C-alpha cells in the first residue's frame, strides 16, 4: 500500500477512493433516526457515534467494491466519467482497493458487535444483510446494480433501514412514526442511484446492464426521479397537516431548489459530463432534506 501511496498523490487519492461526497448518504439517516428518537428516549451519544462511524465505513467500503468490480468488468477506463478512477487514473492496485474495502468492513463489524452488546443481537442479522447488499451491489456473479432493482435495494438498506436502526438503538423499539419519517430518506437515496443510472444509461446499455433507466427509457426515468422528489416533499407536508410532526419539519422546503435544478438539467442535457451537476444536486437534495428534517424535529422537541 505504501508503494501506491507514493506513486499517486498522497492521502488525497485514498480520501477520494472513499468517494467522500457520497458519505452524507450514510450520515443523514443516522442523524435523522437519532433526532426522531429524542421524543422517546434520552440519547446514548456513544451508540450514536458507533452507528455513525459504522455506517460511514460500510458506505466507503461499498464505494470501493464498486470501484474494484467496475474495473474488473472493464467498465472503467481513463475516459470514464464519474466519481471513481483511483484504479484507472491514479494507478492504485486493484487488489489494494479490494483489501481496503474488506478492512473497512471488518472495523464496521467490530463497531456492530459493540452496538449489539449494548442493545440486541438481532441487529447482527440486519448488519450482516446490509453489508452483504453493499458487497453484492456490484460484486458477485449477479450484481444488483446491473438489474432494475438497484434503486429499491439502495433506498431500503441505505435510506430507510439506517434511519430505523439509528432510532432502534436509542429506543429499543420501532414506531409507526419512525417508519413514516424514514420513507423520504428511502426515496431520496433511491433518487441518487437513479440519477447515476440516468447519467450512465448509454454506457450501461453497452455493457449489458439492465437498470430501470434502461428498461423504461431516459425520459420516463427522469419522470420517475421527479416523482421521487415530489412524493418526498408532499409526504412531509401531509404529516405536518395531519399533526403527526411539528410544522418546523417544513424546513425541508428550503432545499427544494436542488431537485428542481436537477430535473431541469436532466431534461436539457444528455452528455454524462453535462448532467454531472444534476447528480450533485440530487445527492445534495438527500443531504439537505434529511438534515433539515432532523433539525426541524429537534427544534420541535426543544420548543
C-alpha positions in Angstrom: 0.0 0.0 0.0 2.9 2.4 0.7 4.1 2.0 -2.8 0.7 3.0 -4.2 0.6 5.9 -1.8 4.0 7.2 -3.0 3.2 6.5 -6.7 0.0 8.6 -6.5 -0.6 11.9 -4.8 -0.6 11.1 -1.2 -3.6 10.9 1.1 -5.9 12.6 -1.4 -6.0 9.5 -3.5 -7.1 7.4 -0.6 -9.6 10.0 0.5 -11.1 10.2 -3.0 -11.3 6.5 -3.1 -14.0 6.6 -0.4 -16.0 9.0 -2.6 -16.4 11.4 0.3 -19.3 13.4 -1.2 -21.4 10.2 -1.1 -20.8 9.7 2.6 -23.6 12.1 3.6 -26.0 9.4 2.4 -24.9 7.5 5.5 -24.6 10.4 7.9 -28.0 11.9 7.3 -30.1 8.8 8.0 -28.2 8.2 11.3 -28.7 11.8 12.3 -32.4 11.7 11.4 -33.1 8.5 13.2 -31.5 9.8 16.3 -33.4 13.1 16.2 -36.7 11.1 15.9 -35.7 9.1 19.0 -35.4 12.3 21.1 -39.1 12.2 21.9 -38.9 8.6 23.1 -35.7 8.3 25.0 -32.5 10.0 26.2 -29.7 9.8 23.6 -26.8 7.5 24.1 -24.2 9.5 22.2 -21.6 6.7 22.2 -24.0 4.4 20.5 -24.8 7.3 18.1 -21.1 7.7 17.2 -20.6 3.9 16.8 -23.6 3.7 14.5 -22.4 6.8 12.5 -18.9 5.5 12.0 -20.0 2.0 11.1 -22.4 3.4 8.5 -19.8 5.7 7.0 -17.3 2.7 6.8 -19.8 0.5 5.1 -20.7 3.2 2.6 -17.0 3.9 1.9 -16.3 0.1 1.5 -19.3 -0.2 -0.8 -17.8 2.6 -3.0 -14.5 0.7 -3.1 -16.2 -2.6 -4.1 -17.9 -0.5 -6.9 -14.5 0.8 -7.9 -13.0 -2.6 -8.0 -15.7 -4.5 -9.8 -16.3 -1.8 -12.4 -12.6 -2.0 -13.2 -12.6 -5.8 -13.1 -15.5 -6.0 -15.6 -13.9 -3.5 -17.9 -16.5 -0.7 -17.3 -13.9 1.8 -16.0 -11.2 3.3 -18.2 -9.2 6.5 -18.3 -12.0 8.3 -20.2 -14.8 7.2 -17.8 -16.9 9.9 -16.4 -17.8 9.7 -12.8 -16.5 9.8 -9.2 -14.3 6.7 -9.4 -10.9 6.4 -11.0 -8.4 5.5 -8.3 -7.5 2.4 -10.3 -7.7 3.5 -13.9 -6.4 7.1 -13.5 -4.3 7.1 -10.3 -2.8 3.6 -10.6 -3.9 2.2 -7.3 -3.6 -1.6 -7.4 -7.0 -3.3 -7.8 -6.1 -5.8 -5.1 -5.3 -3.0 -2.7 -8.7 -1.4 -3.2 -10.5 -4.7 -2.5 -8.4 -5.4 0.6 -9.0 -1.9 1.9 -12.8 -2.4 1.4 -12.8 -5.6 3.4 -10.7 -3.9 6.1 -13.3 -1.2 6.5 -16.0 -3.9 6.7 -14.0 -5.5 9.5 -13.8 -2.3 11.5 -17.6 -1.7 10.9 -18.3 -5.3 12.1 -16.4 -4.6 15.4 -18.5 -1.5 15.9 -21.6 -3.6 15.1 -20.6 -6.1 17.8 -20.4 -3.3 20.3 -23.8 -2.0 19.3 -25.3 -5.5 19.6 -23.8 -5.9 23.1 -25.5 -2.7 24.2 -28.8 -3.5 22.5 -29.8 -6.8 20.9 -28.0 -9.4 18.8 -30.9 -9.3 16.3 -29.2 -6.3 14.9 -26.3 -8.5 13.9 -28.6 -10.2 11.3 -29.6 -6.8 10.0 -26.0 -5.7 9.9 -24.8 -8.8 8.0 -27.5 -8.4 5.4 -26.7 -4.8 4.9 -23.1 -5.5 4.4 -23.9 -8.3 2.0 -26.1 -5.9 0.0 -23.2 -3.4 -0.1 -20.9 -6.1 -1.5 -23.3 -7.7 -3.9 -24.5 -4.3 -5.2 -21.6 -4.5 -7.7 -19.8 -7.8 -6.7 -20.7 -11.4 -7.1 -21.9 -13.2 -10.3 -25.3 -11.3 -10.4 -24.6 -7.7 -9.3 -27.7 -5.8 -8.0 -26.5 -2.6 -9.8 -26.9 -4.5 -13.2 -30.6 -5.1 -12.5 -33.7 -2.9 -12.3 -33.7 -3.3 -8.5 -30.7 -1.1 -7.7 -32.8 1.8 -6.6 -35.0 -0.4 -4.4 -32.2 -2.1 -2.6 -30.2 1.1 -2.1 -33.2 3.0 -0.9 -34.4 0.4 1.6 -31.0 -0.5 3.0 -29.1 2.8 2.8 -32.1 5.0 3.5 -34.9 3.6 5.4 -33.1 0.9 7.3 -30.3 3.1 8.6 -32.9 5.6 10.0 -34.8 2.8 11.7 -31.6 1.2 13.2 -30.4 4.6 14.5 -33.8 5.0 16.1 -33.9 1.5 17.5 -30.6 1.5 19.2 -31.7 4.6 21.2 -35.3 3.4 22.0 -35.3 -0.4 21.6 -38.5 -0.2 19.6 -39.7 0.7 16.1 -42.7 3.0 16.0 -45.1 3.9 13.2 -43.8 7.5 13.3 -40.2 6.4 12.8 -41.2 4.2 9.8 -43.2 7.0 8.2 -40.3 9.5 8.7 -37.9 7.1 7.1 -39.9 7.0 3.8 -38.4 10.2 2.3 -34.9 9.0 3.2 -35.6 5.8 1.3 -37.0 7.7 -1.7 -34.1 10.2 -1.9 -31.4 7.6 -1.6 -33.1 5.7 -4.4 -33.1 9.0 -6.4 -29.3 9.2 -6.0 -28.9 5.8 -7.6 -31.5 6.6 -10.3 -29.7 9.8 -11.2 -26.5 7.9 -11.6 -28.1 5.4 -13.8 -29.7 8.1 -16.0 -26.3 9.6 -16.5 -24.7 6.3 -17.4 -27.6 5.0 -19.5 -25.6 4.7 -22.8 -22.5 3.1 -21.3 -24.6 0.8 -19.1 -26.6 -0.4 -22.1 -23.4 -1.2 -24.0 -22.0 -3.1 -21.0 -25.1 -5.3 -20.7 -26.7 -3.8 -17.6 -30.5 -3.8 -17.3 -31.1 -0.9 -15.0 -34.5 0.6 -14.5 -33.4 3.7 -16.5 -32.5 1.4 -19.5 -35.7 -0.6 -19.3 -38.1 2.4 -19.1 -36.1 4.8 -21.2 -34.3 8.1 -20.3 -37.4 10.4 -20.4 -39.5 8.1 -18.2 -36.6 7.6 -15.8 -36.4 11.4 -15.4 -40.1 11.4 -14.7 -39.7 8.7 -12.0 -36.9 10.8 -10.5 -39.3 13.8 -10.4 -41.9 11.7 -8.7 -39.4 10.6 -6.1 -38.7 14.2 -5.3 -42.4 15.2 -5.3 -43.5 12.4 -3.0 -40.7 13.1 -0.5 -41.8 16.7 0.0 -45.5 16.1 -0.1 -45.0 13.2 2.4 -43.7 15.7 5.0 -46.3 18.3 4.2 -49.1 15.8 4.7 -47.6 14.6 8.0 -47.4 18.2 9.2 -51.0 18.8 8.1 -52.2 15.7 10.0 -50.4 16.9 13.1 -48.1 14.0 13.2 -44.9 16.1 13.2 -44.1 19.7 14.1 -44.5 22.5 11.5 -40.8 23.0 11.9 -40.3 20.0 9.7 -41.4 22.2 6.8 -37.8 23.5 6.9 -37.2 20.8 4.3 -38.8 23.1 1.8 -35.7 25.2 1.9 -34.0 22.5 -0.1 -36.5 22.5 -3.0 -34.3 24.4 -5.5 -31.9 21.5 -5.7 -34.3 18.9 -7.1 -35.8 21.5 -9.4 -32.4 22.3 -10.9 -31.6 18.6 -11.1 -34.7 17.8 -13.2 -34.1 20.9 -15.4 -30.5 19.8 -16.1 -31.5 16.2 -16.9 -34.3 17.5 -19.3 -31.9 19.9 -21.0 -28.7 17.9 -21.4 -27.8 14.3 -22.1 -24.0 14.1 -22.2 -22.6 12.5 -19.0 -20.3 15.5 -18.2 -23.2 18.0 -18.7 -25.5 16.2 -16.3 -23.0 15.8 -13.6 -24.4 18.9 -11.8 -27.8 17.2 -11.8 -26.3 14.2 -10.0 -24.7 16.5 -7.4 -28.0 18.3 -6.9 -29.8 15.0 -6.3 -27.2 14.0 -3.7 -27.5 17.4 -2.1 -31.2 17.1 -2.0 -30.9 13.9 0.1 -28.4 15.5 2.4 -30.0 18.9 2.9 -33.6 17.5 3.1 -32.6 14.9 5.7 -30.6 17.3 7.7 -33.3 20.0 7.7 -35.9 17.4 8.7 -33.8 16.3 11.6 -33.2 19.9 12.7 -36.9 20.6 12.4 -37.7 17.6 14.6 -35.1 18.8 17.1 -36.4 22.3 17.2 -40.0 21.0 17.7 -38.7 18.8 20.6 -37.0 21.7 22.3 -40.0 24.0 21.8 
